[in-house]
Amino acid sequence: MSEMTLESVLSQIIAKCWMDANYKAQLLADPAKVLKAEGLNVPTGLQLVVLEDSPSQAHWVIPVRPSQLSDDELEDVAAGAGGFYEFLKKAQPIAASIARTPAPRLLPWL
């Protein structure tokens, strides 16, 4: 199977949820099991929570503060300086750990 980008893997999962109520129910009930079935490496002990937006409710997740960024770097981002997306990559250690999989289907997460 050819390598897939993170965006395409997530897009496929979302499309499956929209087309198959049972798949969506499984993802909501046991995200780790579904992601593993999709070829993603979910670290043991990691609790995943999948939320579903509605027309009247959206979810926004504030990532854990990345320990590898200095206070100065965080202040730069808070002030609007620096590359936000580079900051976001560093701020997603959980997502990065999920991506560390030997499966050839997945490129690095974020």
C-alpha positions, 0 to 999 in steps of 0.5 A: 500500500502506498504512503498516505499523508496525515490529512488523507488518513484523517479525511478518510476516517471522517468520511467513513464516519459520515457514511457509516453510523456504526463506524462513527459509534465505534470511533466515539466509543473506542478511538484507540481501537479504530485508529489502530485498525486504520494503521496508526500507532496509539501508545499504550496508556494514551487516553483518546477522546473523540468529540463530534461537533454539531451545528450549534457546538464546536470544540477547540482543544488547547494543547499541553504546553510543550516543555521543549519551548522556552518562555521566550519562544512562547512569548514570541508566539503569544505576541504574534511573532514567529511561525505559529504552525512550527509552534503547533508542531512542537505543541503536539507531542501526543499526536507526534507519538501516534505518528511514530509507527512502522506502518508504511501508510503514514507519514509523520504526524504534523 
